[in-house]
Amino acid sequence: MKKHCKWWLLAGLWGLCLAQPPLHASQDAPSPASAGEGDFGAHLSGLREKAHNGDKAAARELAVHYDVEGNAPETSKWMSAYVSLAEKEANGGDVDSMLDLGKLFYTGSRLYPRNLEKARYWFTRAADSGNAAAQYQVAVMASKGTGGPKDEETASLYYEKALQTWRKEADAGDSKAALWAALVYERKLVPDSSPEKSVPYLLHAAESGNLTAQGLLAFKYRDGLGVPQDAAKAVEWFEKAAGRKDLGAVMELGMMYRDGKYMPPDREKALNWFEKGAEWKDPYSMAALADMLMEGSPSGEQAARALALYREAAAIGYPPAALKAAELLQNGKGGELDADEAYRLLRRAADATGDPKAMYMLAQVYYTRGDDAQGDSLMKASAQAAYLPAMNRMARLHLLPGSTLSWNPVLSYYYWNQAGELGDEGAASAAFWLLWGSLLAAWIVQTVFGAADKAAGEWVVFMIGCIYTVVACLRNGLWDRHLSDKAPANAVYSLVAAVAVTLISGFSYGYWVGAAFAGVFTGILCFVLLQLCAALTRKRREHLDDPKDGE
């Protein structure tokens, strides 16, 4: 949940981006169609006259209008006229026109193709004329090699120019310039940058009412970045932003009071903030509020309210809420049991984000409906997305007789082993015994049926498998789950292995000398291997218990 709550901050920063949206009718100057029907023709004529007289804004408005109508020739004609007029003004020294051209060529649109080389040229012209936004954009493009060669020296030069310009504008009272100066220090774009240097500029912008600055300042106080950690001040700045309906700030406040990481937890305050966010139709707050209502042993009323919140958040477009609503509808904990709606919600969550849990749950629905093929497809997709329950289910399906999936112990081992790598000890244990058991069974079968040459090969493979599996267990910290690391226990394990090899080989071939030799060799090999792994395990534990500084 937490990662989503910072979208408000990113959205604020995006609003400051230098590259503006493409020139689309929906976001440019109002369409002439907004004029009264009777004046429409006169309005167009007026625009044409203005454009012919050098009004670039009129030319652009005409281009937008004809683009909406689908008149490509007229769109191209007036867009070219706009660019020509803007270039004429830019060449006459108009910085705003330089910047407009830079933005146009940087973003591109259906109305005019993208041209990064021209964008860099016009941004550089505007930058050299003292425009801070253009200076910053030239630095970004030079550092990335966009629209021209990558040039770190040029990037550094223009970052410094942008900073100096923004600092001057901030000193003159410009809060947006103060924020950008702070961001240059925060992003360490100039020498001697530090989180501390950004604080005065953030304070300037925040005290002037800039929401993005208020949020950044709140995070700095919350986490102690460049300032002494102070949860009370963090709350103060979050509350100022929240008072202006900043949903991200509301979410952060709710989580601070809920989690108790930065201050003593306060369930009531957390619920109040999430309630406020829910009132303002914030899907993240709705889901967080529902999560809290479902904690412990919720009453029927609480569960019903949680289901309603999940449903509403899902309808707004928050897929995790759709997943949780589906869970409640499947088990009836929200007071309703509706398999069809659960299916629709799961389908929405799976299609929208490819959520592996949603795919897993949807697969279960298909299994209950008798559609094993669709269920297997979704289960496989969920497993490939590293969802542990799905990985375990796929491993079992490849071993179960009668499954629509082929019997394939190799794939079973693969899924269980991968799940073990991700921390599922049960899966790692299953992989451990599947490998050892399969190799041992193959050796016994080959031996009993008198295939001596094949049996010898199986024995070698078995021992190699033992070595590999023990090492894998050691690597995953799973030794204790399988075998003791004590020498007496290791001796017993080795003796059992030696006796088993001796008896099986002796009775199979009747050559007891050779059987004894194989048994003794197996016992010695097992004991040496087990002792080695035991020593490595103890060393690993010592390292984890008393790690060196810096590790």
Buried (B, 14 or more C-beta within 10 A) or exposed (E): BEEBBBBBBEEBBEEEEBBBEBBEBEEBBEBBEEBEEEEEEEBBEBBBEBBEEEBBBBBBBBBBBBBBEEEEEBBBBBBBBBBEBBBEBBEEEBBEBBBBBBBBBBBBBEBBEEBBEBBBBBBBBBBBBEBBBBBBBBBBBBBEEBBBEEBEEBBBBBBBBBBBBBBBBBEEEBBBBBBBBBBBBBEEBBEEBEBEBBBBBBBBBBBBEBBBBBBBBBBBBBEBBBBEEBBEBBBBBBBBBBEEEBBBBBBBBBBBBBEEEBBEEBEEBBBBBBBBBBEBEBBBBBBBBBBBBBEEEBEEEBBBBBBBBBBBBBBEEBBBBBBBBBBBBBEEBBBBEBEEBBBBBBBBBBEBBEBBBBBBBBBBBBBEEEBBEBBBBBBBBBBBBEBBBBBBBBBBBBBEEEEEBEEEBEBBBBBBBBBBBEEBBEBBBBBBEBBBEBBBEBBBEBBEEEBBEBBBBBBEEBBEBBBEBBBBBBBBBBBEEBBBBEEEEBBEBBBEBBEBBBEBBBEBBEEBEBBBBBBEBBBEBBBEBBBBBBEBBEEBBEEEEEEEEEE
